[in-house]
Amino acid sequence: MGKGYSPEQIVRKLREAEGKLSGGAKVSEVARELGVSEATFHRWRKQYGGTSPREAKRLNKELDIDLLKEVSRGNF
């Protein structure tokens, strides 16, 4: 099972990673330093790339609310 990073933590890790990548590091090295697979790193970039920590927190709250609505309707 994964570590379960919060969206805010993911955005911070992506910002750190972008700095390393711009410095010439390879994606595989950066992913290893973050403790995730390359696939997870690419998924994070696709999902959270360009997102601020505040925006990530807001998105997470919206997803939680939507999930609760679906569960309350019995759609799970």
Backbone as XML, in Angstrom:
<?xml version="1.0"?>
<chain id="A" units="angstrom">
  <residue number="1" name="MET">
    <atom name="N" x="0.835" y="-1.178" z="0.000"/>
    <atom name="CA" x="0.000" y="0.000" z="0.000"/>
    <atom name="C" x="0.880" y="1.242" z="0.000"/>
  </residue>
  <residue number="2" name="GLY">
    <atom name="N" x="0.446" y="2.303" z="-0.673"/>
    <atom name="CA" x="1.230" y="3.516" z="-0.806"/>
    <atom name="C" x="1.297" y="4.324" z="0.466"/>
  </residue>
  <residue number="3" name="LYS">
    <atom name="N" x="2.109" y="5.350" z="0.398"/>
    <atom name="CA" x="2.289" y="6.200" z="1.561"/>
    <atom name="C" x="1.115" y="7.144" z="1.769"/>
  </residue>
  <residue number="4" name="GLY">
    <atom name="N" x="0.329" y="7.378" z="0.736"/>
    <atom name="CA" x="-0.838" y="8.228" z="0.868"/>
    <atom name="C" x="-0.501" y="9.686" z="1.092"/>
  </residue>
  <residue number="5" name="TYR">
    <atom name="N" x="0.273" y="10.271" z="0.194"/>
    <atom name="CA" x="0.619" y="11.676" z="0.316"/>
    <atom name="C" x="-0.613" y="12.537" z="0.077"/>
  </residue>
  <residue number="6" name="SER">
    <atom name="N" x="-0.700" y="13.640" z="0.796"/>
    <atom name="CA" x="-1.793" y="14.593" z="0.577"/>
    <atom name="C" x="-1.478" y="15.382" z="-0.695"/>
  </residue>
  <residue number="7" name="PRO">
    <atom name="N" x="-2.495" y="15.975" z="-1.304"/>
    <atom name="CA" x="-2.234" y="16.789" z="-2.495"/>
    <atom name="C" x="-1.228" y="17.910" z="-2.231"/>
  </residue>
  <residue number="8" name="GLU">
    <atom name="N" x="-1.261" y="18.502" z="-1.060"/>
    <atom name="CA" x="-0.317" y="19.559" z="-0.732"/>
    <atom name="C" x="1.111" y="19.025" z="-0.717"/>
  </residue>
  <residue number="9" name="GLN">
    <atom name="N" x="1.298" y="17.836" z="-0.155"/>
    <atom name="CA" x="2.621" y="17.221" z="-0.110"/>
    <atom name="C" x="3.105" y="16.886" z="-1.520"/>
  </residue>
  <residue number="10" name="ILE">
    <atom name="N" x="2.203" y="16.408" z="-2.362"/>
    <atom name="CA" x="2.563" y="16.066" z="-3.735"/>
    <atom name="C" x="3.025" y="17.311" z="-4.484"/>
  </residue>
  <residue number="11" name="VAL">
    <atom name="N" x="2.291" y="18.409" z="-4.339"/>
    <atom name="CA" x="2.664" y="19.647" z="-5.032"/>
    <atom name="C" x="4.033" y="20.116" z="-4.563"/>
  </residue>
  <residue number="12" name="ARG">
    <atom name="N" x="4.297" y="20.043" z="-3.275"/>
    <atom name="CA" x="5.614" y="20.445" z="-2.759"/>
    <atom name="C" x="6.713" y="19.558" z="-3.324"/>
  </residue>
  <residue number="13" name="LYS">
    <atom name="N" x="6.452" y="18.247" z="-3.375"/>
    <atom name="CA" x="7.440" y="17.322" z="-3.922"/>
    <atom name="C" x="7.677" y="17.592" z="-5.405"/>
  </residue>
  <residue number="14" name="LEU">
    <atom name="N" x="6.617" y="17.915" z="-6.139"/>
    <atom name="CA" x="6.766" y="18.223" z="-7.562"/>
    <atom name="C" x="7.590" y="19.489" z="-7.772"/>
  </residue>
  <residue number="15" name="ARG">
    <atom name="N" x="7.389" y="20.488" z="-6.939"/>
    <atom name="CA" x="8.182" y="21.718" z="-7.051"/>
    <atom name="C" x="9.657" y="21.434" z="-6.798"/>
  </residue>
  <residue number="16" name="GLU">
    <atom name="N" x="9.922" y="20.633" z="-5.795"/>
    <atom name="CA" x="11.297" y="20.238" z="-5.492"/>
    <atom name="C" x="11.883" y="19.477" z="-6.681"/>
  </residue>
  <residue number="17" name="ALA">
    <atom name="N" x="11.099" y="18.579" z="-7.239"/>
    <atom name="CA" x="11.545" y="17.758" z="-8.368"/>
    <atom name="C" x="11.827" y="18.617" z="-9.593"/>
  </residue>
  <residue number="18" name="GLU">
    <atom name="N" x="10.977" y="19.593" z="-9.869"/>
    <atom name="CA" x="11.173" y="20.448" z="-11.039"/>
    <atom name="C" x="12.494" y="21.201" z="-10.940"/>
  </residue>
  <residue number="19" name="GLY">
    <atom name="N" x="12.845" y="21.622" z="-9.732"/>
    <atom name="CA" x="14.133" y="22.287" z="-9.536"/>
    <atom name="C" x="15.295" y="21.368" z="-9.861"/>
  </residue>
  <residue number="20" name="LYS">
    <atom name="N" x="15.196" y="20.131" z="-9.428"/>
    <atom name="CA" x="16.254" y="19.161" z="-9.700"/>
    <atom name="C" x="16.319" y="18.815" z="-11.180"/>
  </residue>
  <residue number="21" name="LEU">
    <atom name="N" x="15.154" y="18.700" z="-11.808"/>
    <atom name="CA" x="15.127" y="18.376" z="-13.233"/>
    <atom name="C" x="15.715" y="19.516" z="-14.063"/>
  </residue>
  <residue number="22" name="SER">
    <atom name="N" x="15.433" y="20.742" z="-13.675"/>
    <atom name="CA" x="15.984" y="21.881" z="-14.408"/>
    <atom name="C" x="17.499" y="21.976" z="-14.210"/>
  </residue>
  <residue number="23" name="GLY">
    <atom name="N" x="17.989" y="21.367" z="-13.140"/>
    <atom name="CA" x="19.420" y="21.328" z="-12.877"/>
    <atom name="C" x="20.127" y="20.198" z="-13.605"/>
  </residue>
  <residue number="24" name="GLY">
    <atom name="N" x="19.375" y="19.415" z="-14.375"/>
    <atom name="CA" x="19.990" y="18.366" z="-15.172"/>
    <atom name="C" x="19.795" y="16.950" z="-14.654"/>
  </residue>
  <residue number="25" name="ALA">
    <atom name="N" x="19.074" y="16.783" z="-13.569"/>
    <atom name="CA" x="18.835" y="15.438" z="-13.031"/>
    <atom name="C" x="17.878" y="14.674" z="-13.941"/>
  </residue>
  <residue number="26" name="LYS">
    <atom name="N" x="17.968" y="13.364" z="-13.913"/>
    <atom name="CA" x="17.081" y="12.511" z="-14.698"/>
    <atom name="C" x="15.813" y="12.212" z="-13.892"/>
  </residue>
  <residue number="27" name="VAL">
    <atom name="N" x="14.726" y="11.944" z="-14.617"/>
    <atom name="CA" x="13.451" y="11.640" z="-13.967"/>
    <atom name="C" x="13.605" y="10.442" z="-13.035"/>
  </residue>
  <residue number="28" name="SER">
    <atom name="N" x="14.327" y="9.433" z="-13.470"/>
    <atom name="CA" x="14.489" y="8.236" z="-12.640"/>
    <atom name="C" x="15.188" y="8.560" z="-11.322"/>
  </residue>
  <residue number="29" name="GLU">
    <atom name="N" x="16.187" y="9.444" z="-11.364"/>
    <atom name="CA" x="16.895" y="9.837" z="-10.139"/>
    <atom name="C" x="15.980" y="10.623" z="-9.203"/>
  </residue>
  <residue number="30" name="VAL">
    <atom name="N" x="15.236" y="11.552" z="-9.773"/>
    <atom name="CA" x="14.347" y="12.396" z="-8.970"/>
    <atom name="C" x="13.246" y="11.547" z="-8.332"/>
  </residue>
  <residue number="31" name="ALA">
    <atom name="N" x="12.654" y="10.649" z="-9.103"/>
    <atom name="CA" x="11.604" y="9.777" z="-8.571"/>
    <atom name="C" x="12.149" y="8.942" z="-7.417"/>
  </residue>
  <residue number="32" name="ARG">
    <atom name="N" x="13.357" y="8.417" z="-7.580"/>
    <atom name="CA" x="13.968" y="7.601" z="-6.523"/>
    <atom name="C" x="14.171" y="8.440" z="-5.260"/>
  </residue>
  <residue number="33" name="GLU">
    <atom name="N" x="14.631" y="9.682" z="-5.420"/>
    <atom name="CA" x="14.831" y="10.561" z="-4.267"/>
    <atom name="C" x="13.509" y="10.879" z="-3.561"/>
  </residue>
  <residue number="34" name="LEU">
    <atom name="N" x="12.431" y="10.975" z="-4.340"/>
    <atom name="CA" x="11.115" y="11.245" z="-3.754"/>
    <atom name="C" x="10.509" y="9.997" z="-3.120"/>
  </residue>
  <residue number="35" name="GLY">
    <atom name="N" x="11.057" y="8.837" z="-3.457"/>
    <atom name="CA" x="10.541" y="7.588" z="-2.902"/>
    <atom name="C" x="9.318" y="7.060" z="-3.628"/>
  </residue>
  <residue number="36" name="VAL">
    <atom name="N" x="9.191" y="7.410" z="-4.924"/>
    <atom name="CA" x="8.060" y="6.943" z="-5.719"/>
    <atom name="C" x="8.573" y="6.363" z="-7.034"/>
  </residue>
  <residue number="37" name="SER">
    <atom name="N" x="7.711" y="5.621" z="-7.711"/>
    <atom name="CA" x="8.089" y="5.080" z="-9.018"/>
    <atom name="C" x="8.020" y="6.190" z="-10.065"/>
  </residue>
  <residue number="38" name="GLU">
    <atom name="N" x="8.653" y="5.931" z="-11.215"/>
    <atom name="CA" x="8.580" y="6.904" z="-12.305"/>
    <atom name="C" x="7.137" y="7.079" z="-12.765"/>
  </residue>
  <residue number="39" name="ALA">
    <atom name="N" x="6.382" y="5.986" z="-12.783"/>
    <atom name="CA" x="4.984" y="6.058" z="-13.199"/>
    <atom name="C" x="4.183" y="6.967" z="-12.265"/>
  </residue>
  <residue number="40" name="THR">
    <atom name="N" x="4.415" y="6.835" z="-10.972"/>
    <atom name="CA" x="3.730" y="7.699" z="-10.000"/>
    <atom name="C" x="4.133" y="9.150" z="-10.207"/>
  </residue>
  <residue number="41" name="PHE">
    <atom name="N" x="5.415" y="9.375" z="-10.430"/>
    <atom name="CA" x="5.895" y="10.736" z="-10.656"/>
    <atom name="C" x="5.200" y="11.362" z="-11.870"/>
  </residue>
  <residue number="42" name="HIS">
    <atom name="N" x="5.123" y="10.603" z="-12.975"/>
    <atom name="CA" x="4.473" y="11.126" z="-14.180"/>
    <atom name="C" x="2.980" y="11.351" z="-13.950"/>
  </residue>
  <residue number="43" name="ARG">
    <atom name="N" x="2.346" y="10.455" z="-13.204"/>
    <atom name="CA" x="0.922" y="10.620" z="-12.889"/>
    <atom name="C" x="0.709" y="11.883" z="-12.065"/>
  </residue>
  <residue number="44" name="TRP">
    <atom name="N" x="1.577" y="12.100" z="-11.069"/>
    <atom name="CA" x="1.490" y="13.306" z="-10.253"/>
    <atom name="C" x="1.653" y="14.555" z="-11.108"/>
  </residue>
  <residue number="45" name="ARG">
    <atom name="N" x="2.625" y="14.533" z="-12.025"/>
    <atom name="CA" x="2.858" y="15.692" z="-12.885"/>
    <atom name="C" x="1.636" y="15.985" z="-13.739"/>
  </residue>
  <residue number="46" name="LYS">
    <atom name="N" x="1.018" y="14.923" z="-14.243"/>
    <atom name="CA" x="-0.163" y="15.104" z="-15.087"/>
    <atom name="C" x="-1.330" y="15.652" z="-14.259"/>
  </residue>
  <residue number="47" name="GLN">
    <atom name="N" x="-1.500" y="15.125" z="-13.053"/>
    <atom name="CA" x="-2.635" y="15.497" z="-12.226"/>
    <atom name="C" x="-2.440" y="16.830" z="-11.506"/>
  </residue>
  <residue number="48" name="TYR">
    <atom name="N" x="-1.235" y="17.081" z="-10.988"/>
    <atom name="CA" x="-1.015" y="18.247" z="-10.133"/>
    <atom name="C" x="-0.032" y="19.268" z="-10.705"/>
  </residue>
  <residue number="49" name="GLY">
    <atom name="N" x="0.514" y="19.024" z="-11.867"/>
    <atom name="CA" x="1.486" y="19.946" z="-12.438"/>
    <atom name="C" x="0.914" y="21.346" z="-12.568"/>
  </residue>
  <residue number="50" name="GLY">
    <atom name="N" x="1.630" y="22.346" z="-12.094"/>
    <atom name="CA" x="1.172" y="23.720" z="-12.173"/>
    <atom name="C" x="0.155" y="24.109" z="-11.118"/>
  </residue>
  <residue number="51" name="THR">
    <atom name="N" x="-0.060" y="23.252" z="-10.149"/>
    <atom name="CA" x="-1.031" y="23.524" z="-9.090"/>
    <atom name="C" x="-0.304" y="24.044" z="-7.848"/>
  </residue>
  <residue number="52" name="SER">
    <atom name="N" x="-0.873" y="25.058" z="-7.229"/>
    <atom name="CA" x="-0.300" y="25.559" z="-5.987"/>
    <atom name="C" x="-0.785" y="24.688" z="-4.831"/>
  </residue>
  <residue number="53" name="PRO">
    <atom name="N" x="-0.058" y="24.665" z="-3.710"/>
    <atom name="CA" x="-0.518" y="23.881" z="-2.561"/>
    <atom name="C" x="-1.922" y="24.273" z="-2.105"/>
  </residue>
  <residue number="54" name="ARG">
    <atom name="N" x="-2.254" y="25.558" z="-2.153"/>
    <atom name="CA" x="-3.586" y="26.014" z="-1.751"/>
    <atom name="C" x="-4.648" y="25.454" z="-2.694"/>
  </residue>
  <residue number="55" name="GLU">
    <atom name="N" x="-4.367" y="25.484" z="-4.001"/>
    <atom name="CA" x="-5.304" y="24.950" z="-4.987"/>
    <atom name="C" x="-5.461" y="23.435" z="-4.808"/>
  </residue>
  <residue number="56" name="ALA">
    <atom name="N" x="-4.369" y="22.742" z="-4.516"/>
    <atom name="CA" x="-4.432" y="21.295" z="-4.298"/>
    <atom name="C" x="-5.312" y="20.972" z="-3.103"/>
  </residue>
  <residue number="57" name="LYS">
    <atom name="N" x="-5.217" y="21.768" z="-2.055"/>
    <atom name="CA" x="-6.038" y="21.540" z="-0.862"/>
    <atom name="C" x="-7.515" y="21.730" z="-1.191"/>
  </residue>
  <residue number="58" name="ARG">
    <atom name="N" x="-7.827" y="22.771" z="-1.977"/>
    <atom name="CA" x="-9.206" y="23.032" z="-2.377"/>
    <atom name="C" x="-9.746" y="21.885" z="-3.229"/>
  </residue>
  <residue number="59" name="LEU">
    <atom name="N" x="-8.936" y="21.403" z="-4.168"/>
    <atom name="CA" x="-9.365" y="20.283" z="-5.012"/>
    <atom name="C" x="-9.622" y="19.035" z="-4.181"/>
  </residue>
  <residue number="60" name="ASN">
    <atom name="N" x="-8.776" y="18.797" z="-3.205"/>
    <atom name="CA" x="-8.941" y="17.626" z="-2.352"/>
    <atom name="C" x="-10.251" y="17.704" z="-1.568"/>
  </residue>
  <residue number="61" name="LYS">
    <atom name="N" x="-10.588" y="18.877" z="-1.065"/>
    <atom name="CA" x="-11.846" y="19.050" z="-0.330"/>
    <atom name="C" x="-13.039" y="18.803" z="-1.247"/>
  </residue>
  <residue number="62" name="GLU">
    <atom name="N" x="-12.960" y="19.311" z="-2.491"/>
    <atom name="CA" x="-14.043" y="19.092" z="-3.448"/>
    <atom name="C" x="-14.212" y="17.608" z="-3.752"/>
  </residue>
  <residue number="63" name="LEU">
    <atom name="N" x="-13.095" y="16.900" z="-3.911"/>
    <atom name="CA" x="-13.174" y="15.463" z="-4.178"/>
    <atom name="C" x="-13.788" y="14.725" z="-3.000"/>
  </residue>
  <residue number="64" name="ASP">
    <atom name="N" x="-13.427" y="15.127" z="-1.783"/>
    <atom name="CA" x="-13.992" y="14.495" z="-0.589"/>
    <atom name="C" x="-15.503" y="14.715" z="-0.522"/>
  </residue>
  <residue number="65" name="ILE">
    <atom name="N" x="-15.936" y="15.914" z="-0.826"/>
    <atom name="CA" x="-17.368" y="16.229" z="-0.794"/>
    <atom name="C" x="-18.106" y="15.416" z="-1.854"/>
  </residue>
  <residue number="66" name="ASP">
    <atom name="N" x="-17.546" y="15.356" z="-3.070"/>
    <atom name="CA" x="-18.166" y="14.577" z="-4.145"/>
    <atom name="C" x="-18.246" y="13.099" z="-3.778"/>
  </residue>
  <residue number="67" name="LEU">
    <atom name="N" x="-17.193" y="12.581" z="-3.157"/>
    <atom name="CA" x="-17.183" y="11.178" z="-2.749"/>
    <atom name="C" x="-18.259" y="10.907" z="-1.707"/>
  </residue>
  <residue number="68" name="LEU">
    <atom name="N" x="-18.382" y="11.795" z="-0.740"/>
    <atom name="CA" x="-19.408" y="11.623" z="0.293"/>
    <atom name="C" x="-20.814" y="11.672" z="-0.297"/>
  </residue>
  <residue number="69" name="LYS">
    <atom name="N" x="-21.024" y="12.540" z="-1.281"/>
    <atom name="CA" x="-22.328" y="12.616" z="-1.940"/>
    <atom name="C" x="-22.653" y="11.296" z="-2.646"/>
  </residue>
  <residue number="70" name="GLU">
    <atom name="N" x="-21.666" y="10.740" z="-3.328"/>
    <atom name="CA" x="-21.881" y="9.478" z="-4.042"/>
    <atom name="C" x="-22.178" y="8.339" z="-3.070"/>
  </residue>
  <residue number="71" name="VAL">
    <atom name="N" x="-21.453" y="8.275" z="-1.972"/>
    <atom name="CA" x="-21.666" y="7.228" z="-0.990"/>
    <atom name="C" x="-23.048" y="7.369" z="-0.358"/>
  </residue>
  <residue number="72" name="SER">
    <atom name="N" x="-23.465" y="8.596" z="-0.082"/>
    <atom name="CA" x="-24.767" y="8.797" z="0.538"/>
    <atom name="C" x="-25.910" y="8.398" z="-0.410"/>
  </residue>
  <residue number="73" name="ARG">
    <atom name="N" x="-25.654" y="8.479" z="-1.711"/>
    <atom name="CA" x="-26.654" y="8.066" z="-2.699"/>
    <atom name="C" x="-26.623" y="6.555" z="-2.920"/>
  </residue>
  <residue number="74" name="GLY">
    <atom name="N" x="-25.633" y="5.895" z="-2.360"/>
    <atom name="CA" x="-25.505" y="4.443" z="-2.537"/>
    <atom name="C" x="-24.749" y="4.081" z="-3.809"/>
  </residue>
  <residue number="75" name="ASN">
    <atom name="N" x="-24.070" y="5.038" z="-4.422"/>
    <atom name="CA" x="-23.300" y="4.795" z="-5.647"/>
    <atom name="C" x="-21.840" y="4.533" z="-5.310"/>
  </residue>
  <residue number="76" name="PHE">
    <atom name="N" x="-21.566" y="3.349" z="-4.842"/>
    <atom name="CA" x="-20.179" y="3.022" z="-4.520"/>
    <atom name="C" x="-19.831" y="1.640" z="-4.910"/>
  </residue>
</chain>
